[in-house]
Amino acid sequence: MTDLTTACPALPRGLRQQDRCARALAGQRDLIRMIARMMSWIWAQWRRREIIRALNKVDDHLLRDAGIERGQIEEFVDTLMARWR
């Protein structure tokens, strides 16, 4: 007579409880990573739009003093965001 610890390796791979649990956990981890990446992207895009909106409200004279032309705001923000990543 065998106990369950010795009987498990004799089962086909698809029927083993450990394999099913491991696959389910791996799937959950992948889903969590995907959601985390998506939330990070959403936050970065929101932050980018907020910075552009704030810089568009600034006077042209102040922007020139900072070394930014009005037409370069998006490029400047993209460079700034790239540094943060």
Phi and psi restraints in degrees (range 20) as a CNS / XPLOR table:
assign (resid 1 and name C) (resid 2 and name N)
       (resid 2 and name CA) (resid 2 and name C) 1.0 -111.5 20.0 2
assign (resid 2 and name N) (resid 2 and name CA)
       (resid 2 and name C) (resid 3 and name N) 1.0 156.4 20.0 2
assign (resid 2 and name C) (resid 3 and name N)
       (resid 3 and name CA) (resid 3 and name C) 1.0 -97.2 20.0 2
assign (resid 3 and name N) (resid 3 and name CA)
       (resid 3 and name C) (resid 4 and name N) 1.0 178.7 20.0 2
assign (resid 3 and name C) (resid 4 and name N)
       (resid 4 and name CA) (resid 4 and name C) 1.0 -68.5 20.0 2
assign (resid 4 and name N) (resid 4 and name CA)
       (resid 4 and name C) (resid 5 and name N) 1.0 -28.1 20.0 2
assign (resid 4 and name C) (resid 5 and name N)
       (resid 5 and name CA) (resid 5 and name C) 1.0 -69.3 20.0 2
assign (resid 5 and name N) (resid 5 and name CA)
       (resid 5 and name C) (resid 6 and name N) 1.0 -32.1 20.0 2
assign (resid 5 and name C) (resid 6 and name N)
       (resid 6 and name CA) (resid 6 and name C) 1.0 -88.7 20.0 2
assign (resid 6 and name N) (resid 6 and name CA)
       (resid 6 and name C) (resid 7 and name N) 1.0 -19.6 20.0 2
assign (resid 6 and name C) (resid 7 and name N)
       (resid 7 and name CA) (resid 7 and name C) 1.0 -81.2 20.0 2
assign (resid 7 and name N) (resid 7 and name CA)
       (resid 7 and name C) (resid 8 and name N) 1.0 -26.6 20.0 2
assign (resid 7 and name C) (resid 8 and name N)
       (resid 8 and name CA) (resid 8 and name C) 1.0 -60.7 20.0 2
assign (resid 8 and name N) (resid 8 and name CA)
       (resid 8 and name C) (resid 9 and name N) 1.0 -46.5 20.0 2
assign (resid 8 and name C) (resid 9 and name N)
       (resid 9 and name CA) (resid 9 and name C) 1.0 -64.0 20.0 2
assign (resid 9 and name N) (resid 9 and name CA)
       (resid 9 and name C) (resid 10 and name N) 1.0 -20.5 20.0 2
assign (resid 9 and name C) (resid 10 and name N)
       (resid 10 and name CA) (resid 10 and name C) 1.0 -78.4 20.0 2
assign (resid 10 and name N) (resid 10 and name CA)
       (resid 10 and name C) (resid 11 and name N) 1.0 -17.1 20.0 2
assign (resid 10 and name C) (resid 11 and name N)
       (resid 11 and name CA) (resid 11 and name C) 1.0 -75.2 20.0 2
assign (resid 11 and name N) (resid 11 and name CA)
       (resid 11 and name C) (resid 12 and name N) 1.0 152.5 20.0 2
assign (resid 11 and name C) (resid 12 and name N)
       (resid 12 and name CA) (resid 12 and name C) 1.0 -61.6 20.0 2
assign (resid 12 and name N) (resid 12 and name CA)
       (resid 12 and name C) (resid 13 and name N) 1.0 152.9 20.0 2
assign (resid 12 and name C) (resid 13 and name N)
       (resid 13 and name CA) (resid 13 and name C) 1.0 -55.8 20.0 2
assign (resid 13 and name N) (resid 13 and name CA)
       (resid 13 and name C) (resid 14 and name N) 1.0 -40.2 20.0 2
assign (resid 13 and name C) (resid 14 and name N)
       (resid 14 and name CA) (resid 14 and name C) 1.0 -66.2 20.0 2
assign (resid 14 and name N) (resid 14 and name CA)
       (resid 14 and name C) (resid 15 and name N) 1.0 -21.7 20.0 2
assign (resid 14 and name C) (resid 15 and name N)
       (resid 15 and name CA) (resid 15 and name C) 1.0 -93.9 20.0 2
assign (resid 15 and name N) (resid 15 and name CA)
       (resid 15 and name C) (resid 16 and name N) 1.0 -10.1 20.0 2
assign (resid 15 and name C) (resid 16 and name N)
       (resid 16 and name CA) (resid 16 and name C) 1.0 -70.7 20.0 2
assign (resid 16 and name N) (resid 16 and name CA)
       (resid 16 and name C) (resid 17 and name N) 1.0 130.3 20.0 2
assign (resid 16 and name C) (resid 17 and name N)
       (resid 17 and name CA) (resid 17 and name C) 1.0 -65.1 20.0 2
assign (resid 17 and name N) (resid 17 and name CA)
       (resid 17 and name C) (resid 18 and name N) 1.0 -39.6 20.0 2
assign (resid 17 and name C) (resid 18 and name N)
       (resid 18 and name CA) (resid 18 and name C) 1.0 -62.0 20.0 2
assign (resid 18 and name N) (resid 18 and name CA)
       (resid 18 and name C) (resid 19 and name N) 1.0 -43.0 20.0 2
assign (resid 18 and name C) (resid 19 and name N)
       (resid 19 and name CA) (resid 19 and name C) 1.0 -64.5 20.0 2
assign (resid 19 and name N) (resid 19 and name CA)
       (resid 19 and name C) (resid 20 and name N) 1.0 -42.2 20.0 2
assign (resid 19 and name C) (resid 20 and name N)
       (resid 20 and name CA) (resid 20 and name C) 1.0 -64.3 20.0 2
assign (resid 20 and name N) (resid 20 and name CA)
       (resid 20 and name C) (resid 21 and name N) 1.0 -41.2 20.0 2
assign (resid 20 and name C) (resid 21 and name N)
       (resid 21 and name CA) (resid 21 and name C) 1.0 -65.6 20.0 2
assign (resid 21 and name N) (resid 21 and name CA)
       (resid 21 and name C) (resid 22 and name N) 1.0 -41.7 20.0 2
assign (resid 21 and name C) (resid 22 and name N)
       (resid 22 and name CA) (resid 22 and name C) 1.0 -63.8 20.0 2
assign (resid 22 and name N) (resid 22 and name CA)
       (resid 22 and name C) (resid 23 and name N) 1.0 -42.3 20.0 2
assign (resid 22 and name C) (resid 23 and name N)
       (resid 23 and name CA) (resid 23 and name C) 1.0 -65.2 20.0 2
assign (resid 23 and name N) (resid 23 and name CA)
       (resid 23 and name C) (resid 24 and name N) 1.0 -40.3 20.0 2
assign (resid 23 and name C) (resid 24 and name N)
       (resid 24 and name CA) (resid 24 and name C) 1.0 -65.2 20.0 2
assign (resid 24 and name N) (resid 24 and name CA)
       (resid 24 and name C) (resid 25 and name N) 1.0 -42.0 20.0 2
assign (resid 24 and name C) (resid 25 and name N)
       (resid 25 and name CA) (resid 25 and name C) 1.0 -66.8 20.0 2
assign (resid 25 and name N) (resid 25 and name CA)
       (resid 25 and name C) (resid 26 and name N) 1.0 -39.4 20.0 2
assign (resid 25 and name C) (resid 26 and name N)
       (resid 26 and name CA) (resid 26 and name C) 1.0 -63.8 20.0 2
assign (resid 26 and name N) (resid 26 and name CA)
       (resid 26 and name C) (resid 27 and name N) 1.0 -40.1 20.0 2
assign (resid 26 and name C) (resid 27 and name N)
       (resid 27 and name CA) (resid 27 and name C) 1.0 -64.3 20.0 2
assign (resid 27 and name N) (resid 27 and name CA)
       (resid 27 and name C) (resid 28 and name N) 1.0 -39.3 20.0 2
assign (resid 27 and name C) (resid 28 and name N)
       (resid 28 and name CA) (resid 28 and name C) 1.0 -66.8 20.0 2
assign (resid 28 and name N) (resid 28 and name CA)
       (resid 28 and name C) (resid 29 and name N) 1.0 -40.7 20.0 2
assign (resid 28 and name C) (resid 29 and name N)
       (resid 29 and name CA) (resid 29 and name C) 1.0 -63.6 20.0 2
assign (resid 29 and name N) (resid 29 and name CA)
       (resid 29 and name C) (resid 30 and name N) 1.0 -41.7 20.0 2
assign (resid 29 and name C) (resid 30 and name N)
       (resid 30 and name CA) (resid 30 and name C) 1.0 -63.0 20.0 2
assign (resid 30 and name N) (resid 30 and name CA)
       (resid 30 and name C) (resid 31 and name N) 1.0 -40.7 20.0 2
assign (resid 30 and name C) (resid 31 and name N)
       (resid 31 and name CA) (resid 31 and name C) 1.0 -64.1 20.0 2
assign (resid 31 and name N) (resid 31 and name CA)
       (resid 31 and name C) (resid 32 and name N) 1.0 -43.2 20.0 2
assign (resid 31 and name C) (resid 32 and name N)
       (resid 32 and name CA) (resid 32 and name C) 1.0 -63.4 20.0 2
assign (resid 32 and name N) (resid 32 and name CA)
       (resid 32 and name C) (resid 33 and name N) 1.0 -41.8 20.0 2
assign (resid 32 and name C) (resid 33 and name N)
       (resid 33 and name CA) (resid 33 and name C) 1.0 -63.3 20.0 2
assign (resid 33 and name N) (resid 33 and name CA)
       (resid 33 and name C) (resid 34 and name N) 1.0 -41.6 20.0 2
assign (resid 33 and name C) (resid 34 and name N)
       (resid 34 and name CA) (resid 34 and name C) 1.0 -63.9 20.0 2
assign (resid 34 and name N) (resid 34 and name CA)
       (resid 34 and name C) (resid 35 and name N) 1.0 -43.5 20.0 2
assign (resid 34 and name C) (resid 35 and name N)
       (resid 35 and name CA) (resid 35 and name C) 1.0 -64.9 20.0 2
assign (resid 35 and name N) (resid 35 and name CA)
       (resid 35 and name C) (resid 36 and name N) 1.0 -40.6 20.0 2
assign (resid 35 and name C) (resid 36 and name N)
       (resid 36 and name CA) (resid 36 and name C) 1.0 -63.5 20.0 2
assign (resid 36 and name N) (resid 36 and name CA)
       (resid 36 and name C) (resid 37 and name N) 1.0 -43.0 20.0 2
assign (resid 36 and name C) (resid 37 and name N)
       (resid 37 and name CA) (resid 37 and name C) 1.0 -63.7 20.0 2
assign (resid 37 and name N) (resid 37 and name CA)
       (resid 37 and name C) (resid 38 and name N) 1.0 -40.5 20.0 2
assign (resid 37 and name C) (resid 38 and name N)
       (resid 38 and name CA) (resid 38 and name C) 1.0 -65.4 20.0 2
assign (resid 38 and name N) (resid 38 and name CA)
       (resid 38 and name C) (resid 39 and name N) 1.0 -42.9 20.0 2
assign (resid 38 and name C) (resid 39 and name N)
       (resid 39 and name CA) (resid 39 and name C) 1.0 -64.9 20.0 2
assign (resid 39 and name N) (resid 39 and name CA)
       (resid 39 and name C) (resid 40 and name N) 1.0 -38.1 20.0 2
assign (resid 39 and name C) (resid 40 and name N)
       (resid 40 and name CA) (resid 40 and name C) 1.0 -63.9 20.0 2
assign (resid 40 and name N) (resid 40 and name CA)
       (resid 40 and name C) (resid 41 and name N) 1.0 -42.3 20.0 2
assign (resid 40 and name C) (resid 41 and name N)
       (resid 41 and name CA) (resid 41 and name C) 1.0 -64.7 20.0 2
assign (resid 41 and name N) (resid 41 and name CA)
       (resid 41 and name C) (resid 42 and name N) 1.0 -43.2 20.0 2
assign (resid 41 and name C) (resid 42 and name N)
       (resid 42 and name CA) (resid 42 and name C) 1.0 -61.6 20.0 2
assign (resid 42 and name N) (resid 42 and name CA)
       (resid 42 and name C) (resid 43 and name N) 1.0 -43.6 20.0 2
assign (resid 42 and name C) (resid 43 and name N)
       (resid 43 and name CA) (resid 43 and name C) 1.0 -63.4 20.0 2
assign (resid 43 and name N) (resid 43 and name CA)
       (resid 43 and name C) (resid 44 and name N) 1.0 -42.8 20.0 2
assign (resid 43 and name C) (resid 44 and name N)
       (resid 44 and name CA) (resid 44 and name C) 1.0 -63.7 20.0 2
assign (resid 44 and name N) (resid 44 and name CA)
       (resid 44 and name C) (resid 45 and name N) 1.0 -41.8 20.0 2
assign (resid 44 and name C) (resid 45 and name N)
       (resid 45 and name CA) (resid 45 and name C) 1.0 -66.7 20.0 2
assign (resid 45 and name N) (resid 45 and name CA)
       (resid 45 and name C) (resid 46 and name N) 1.0 -39.6 20.0 2
assign (resid 45 and name C) (resid 46 and name N)
       (resid 46 and name CA) (resid 46 and name C) 1.0 -63.7 20.0 2
assign (resid 46 and name N) (resid 46 and name CA)
       (resid 46 and name C) (resid 47 and name N) 1.0 -44.5 20.0 2
assign (resid 46 and name C) (resid 47 and name N)
       (resid 47 and name CA) (resid 47 and name C) 1.0 -63.4 20.0 2
assign (resid 47 and name N) (resid 47 and name CA)
       (resid 47 and name C) (resid 48 and name N) 1.0 -40.7 20.0 2
assign (resid 47 and name C) (resid 48 and name N)
       (resid 48 and name CA) (resid 48 and name C) 1.0 -59.8 20.0 2
assign (resid 48 and name N) (resid 48 and name CA)
       (resid 48 and name C) (resid 49 and name N) 1.0 -46.9 20.0 2
assign (resid 48 and name C) (resid 49 and name N)
       (resid 49 and name CA) (resid 49 and name C) 1.0 -62.9 20.0 2
assign (resid 49 and name N) (resid 49 and name CA)
       (resid 49 and name C) (resid 50 and name N) 1.0 -38.0 20.0 2
assign (resid 49 and name C) (resid 50 and name N)
       (resid 50 and name CA) (resid 50 and name C) 1.0 -65.8 20.0 2
assign (resid 50 and name N) (resid 50 and name CA)
       (resid 50 and name C) (resid 51 and name N) 1.0 -40.9 20.0 2
assign (resid 50 and name C) (resid 51 and name N)
       (resid 51 and name CA) (resid 51 and name C) 1.0 -65.7 20.0 2
assign (resid 51 and name N) (resid 51 and name CA)
       (resid 51 and name C) (resid 52 and name N) 1.0 -43.9 20.0 2
assign (resid 51 and name C) (resid 52 and name N)
       (resid 52 and name CA) (resid 52 and name C) 1.0 -61.9 20.0 2
assign (resid 52 and name N) (resid 52 and name CA)
       (resid 52 and name C) (resid 53 and name N) 1.0 -42.8 20.0 2
assign (resid 52 and name C) (resid 53 and name N)
       (resid 53 and name CA) (resid 53 and name C) 1.0 -61.9 20.0 2
assign (resid 53 and name N) (resid 53 and name CA)
       (resid 53 and name C) (resid 54 and name N) 1.0 -41.4 20.0 2
assign (resid 53 and name C) (resid 54 and name N)
       (resid 54 and name CA) (resid 54 and name C) 1.0 -67.8 20.0 2
assign (resid 54 and name N) (resid 54 and name CA)
       (resid 54 and name C) (resid 55 and name N) 1.0 -42.1 20.0 2
assign (resid 54 and name C) (resid 55 and name N)
       (resid 55 and name CA) (resid 55 and name C) 1.0 -69.0 20.0 2
assign (resid 55 and name N) (resid 55 and name CA)
       (resid 55 and name C) (resid 56 and name N) 1.0 -30.5 20.0 2
assign (resid 55 and name C) (resid 56 and name N)
       (resid 56 and name CA) (resid 56 and name C) 1.0 -68.1 20.0 2
assign (resid 56 and name N) (resid 56 and name CA)
       (resid 56 and name C) (resid 57 and name N) 1.0 -23.1 20.0 2
assign (resid 56 and name C) (resid 57 and name N)
       (resid 57 and name CA) (resid 57 and name C) 1.0 -80.6 20.0 2
assign (resid 57 and name N) (resid 57 and name CA)
       (resid 57 and name C) (resid 58 and name N) 1.0 -16.9 20.0 2
assign (resid 57 and name C) (resid 58 and name N)
       (resid 58 and name CA) (resid 58 and name C) 1.0 -75.4 20.0 2
assign (resid 58 and name N) (resid 58 and name CA)
       (resid 58 and name C) (resid 59 and name N) 1.0 145.6 20.0 2
assign (resid 58 and name C) (resid 59 and name N)
       (resid 59 and name CA) (resid 59 and name C) 1.0 -63.1 20.0 2
assign (resid 59 and name N) (resid 59 and name CA)
       (resid 59 and name C) (resid 60 and name N) 1.0 146.7 20.0 2
assign (resid 59 and name C) (resid 60 and name N)
       (resid 60 and name CA) (resid 60 and name C) 1.0 -59.7 20.0 2
assign (resid 60 and name N) (resid 60 and name CA)
       (resid 60 and name C) (resid 61 and name N) 1.0 -37.8 20.0 2
assign (resid 60 and name C) (resid 61 and name N)
       (resid 61 and name CA) (resid 61 and name C) 1.0 -62.2 20.0 2
assign (resid 61 and name N) (resid 61 and name CA)
       (resid 61 and name C) (resid 62 and name N) 1.0 -43.8 20.0 2
assign (resid 61 and name C) (resid 62 and name N)
       (resid 62 and name CA) (resid 62 and name C) 1.0 -66.6 20.0 2
assign (resid 62 and name N) (resid 62 and name CA)
       (resid 62 and name C) (resid 63 and name N) 1.0 -36.8 20.0 2
assign (resid 62 and name C) (resid 63 and name N)
       (resid 63 and name CA) (resid 63 and name C) 1.0 -64.2 20.0 2
assign (resid 63 and name N) (resid 63 and name CA)
       (resid 63 and name C) (resid 64 and name N) 1.0 -43.6 20.0 2
assign (resid 63 and name C) (resid 64 and name N)
       (resid 64 and name CA) (resid 64 and name C) 1.0 -63.3 20.0 2
assign (resid 64 and name N) (resid 64 and name CA)
       (resid 64 and name C) (resid 65 and name N) 1.0 -38.2 20.0 2
assign (resid 64 and name C) (resid 65 and name N)
       (resid 65 and name CA) (resid 65 and name C) 1.0 -61.2 20.0 2
assign (resid 65 and name N) (resid 65 and name CA)
       (resid 65 and name C) (resid 66 and name N) 1.0 -32.3 20.0 2
assign (resid 65 and name C) (resid 66 and name N)
       (resid 66 and name CA) (resid 66 and name C) 1.0 -83.4 20.0 2
assign (resid 66 and name N) (resid 66 and name CA)
       (resid 66 and name C) (resid 67 and name N) 1.0 -6.5 20.0 2
assign (resid 66 and name C) (resid 67 and name N)
       (resid 67 and name CA) (resid 67 and name C) 1.0 87.1 20.0 2
assign (resid 67 and name N) (resid 67 and name CA)
       (resid 67 and name C) (resid 68 and name N) 1.0 23.6 20.0 2
assign (resid 67 and name C) (resid 68 and name N)
       (resid 68 and name CA) (resid 68 and name C) 1.0 -122.0 20.0 2
assign (resid 68 and name N) (resid 68 and name CA)
       (resid 68 and name C) (resid 69 and name N) 1.0 130.7 20.0 2
assign (resid 68 and name C) (resid 69 and name N)
       (resid 69 and name CA) (resid 69 and name C) 1.0 -89.9 20.0 2
assign (resid 69 and name N) (resid 69 and name CA)
       (resid 69 and name C) (resid 70 and name N) 1.0 155.7 20.0 2
assign (resid 69 and name C) (resid 70 and name N)
       (resid 70 and name CA) (resid 70 and name C) 1.0 -57.3 20.0 2
assign (resid 70 and name N) (resid 70 and name CA)
       (resid 70 and name C) (resid 71 and name N) 1.0 -37.4 20.0 2
assign (resid 70 and name C) (resid 71 and name N)
       (resid 71 and name CA) (resid 71 and name C) 1.0 -76.5 20.0 2
assign (resid 71 and name N) (resid 71 and name CA)
       (resid 71 and name C) (resid 72 and name N) 1.0 -9.0 20.0 2
assign (resid 71 and name C) (resid 72 and name N)
       (resid 72 and name CA) (resid 72 and name C) 1.0 -102.3 20.0 2
assign (resid 72 and name N) (resid 72 and name CA)
       (resid 72 and name C) (resid 73 and name N) 1.0 7.1 20.0 2
assign (resid 72 and name C) (resid 73 and name N)
       (resid 73 and name CA) (resid 73 and name C) 1.0 -61.1 20.0 2
assign (resid 73 and name N) (resid 73 and name CA)
       (resid 73 and name C) (resid 74 and name N) 1.0 -48.1 20.0 2
assign (resid 73 and name C) (resid 74 and name N)
       (resid 74 and name CA) (resid 74 and name C) 1.0 -64.4 20.0 2
assign (resid 74 and name N) (resid 74 and name CA)
       (resid 74 and name C) (resid 75 and name N) 1.0 -41.2 20.0 2
assign (resid 74 and name C) (resid 75 and name N)
       (resid 75 and name CA) (resid 75 and name C) 1.0 -62.9 20.0 2
assign (resid 75 and name N) (resid 75 and name CA)
       (resid 75 and name C) (resid 76 and name N) 1.0 -41.4 20.0 2
assign (resid 75 and name C) (resid 76 and name N)
       (resid 76 and name CA) (resid 76 and name C) 1.0 -62.2 20.0 2
assign (resid 76 and name N) (resid 76 and name CA)
       (resid 76 and name C) (resid 77 and name N) 1.0 -44.3 20.0 2
assign (resid 76 and name C) (resid 77 and name N)
       (resid 77 and name CA) (resid 77 and name C) 1.0 -66.2 20.0 2
assign (resid 77 and name N) (resid 77 and name CA)
       (resid 77 and name C) (resid 78 and name N) 1.0 -39.9 20.0 2
assign (resid 77 and name C) (resid 78 and name N)
       (resid 78 and name CA) (resid 78 and name C) 1.0 -62.2 20.0 2
assign (resid 78 and name N) (resid 78 and name CA)
       (resid 78 and name C) (resid 79 and name N) 1.0 -40.6 20.0 2
assign (resid 78 and name C) (resid 79 and name N)
       (resid 79 and name CA) (resid 79 and name C) 1.0 -64.7 20.0 2
assign (resid 79 and name N) (resid 79 and name CA)
       (resid 79 and name C) (resid 80 and name N) 1.0 -42.0 20.0 2
assign (resid 79 and name C) (resid 80 and name N)
       (resid 80 and name CA) (resid 80 and name C) 1.0 -62.1 20.0 2
assign (resid 80 and name N) (resid 80 and name CA)
       (resid 80 and name C) (resid 81 and name N) 1.0 -44.8 20.0 2
assign (resid 80 and name C) (resid 81 and name N)
       (resid 81 and name CA) (resid 81 and name C) 1.0 -64.8 20.0 2
assign (resid 81 and name N) (resid 81 and name CA)
       (resid 81 and name C) (resid 82 and name N) 1.0 -36.4 20.0 2
assign (resid 81 and name C) (resid 82 and name N)
       (resid 82 and name CA) (resid 82 and name C) 1.0 -64.9 20.0 2
assign (resid 82 and name N) (resid 82 and name CA)
       (resid 82 and name C) (resid 83 and name N) 1.0 -33.1 20.0 2
assign (resid 82 and name C) (resid 83 and name N)
       (resid 83 and name CA) (resid 83 and name C) 1.0 -68.0 20.0 2
assign (resid 83 and name N) (resid 83 and name CA)
       (resid 83 and name C) (resid 84 and name N) 1.0 -31.6 20.0 2
assign (resid 83 and name C) (resid 84 and name N)
       (resid 84 and name CA) (resid 84 and name C) 1.0 -75.0 20.0 2
assign (resid 84 and name N) (resid 84 and name CA)
       (resid 84 and name C) (resid 85 and name N) 1.0 -20.1 20.0 2
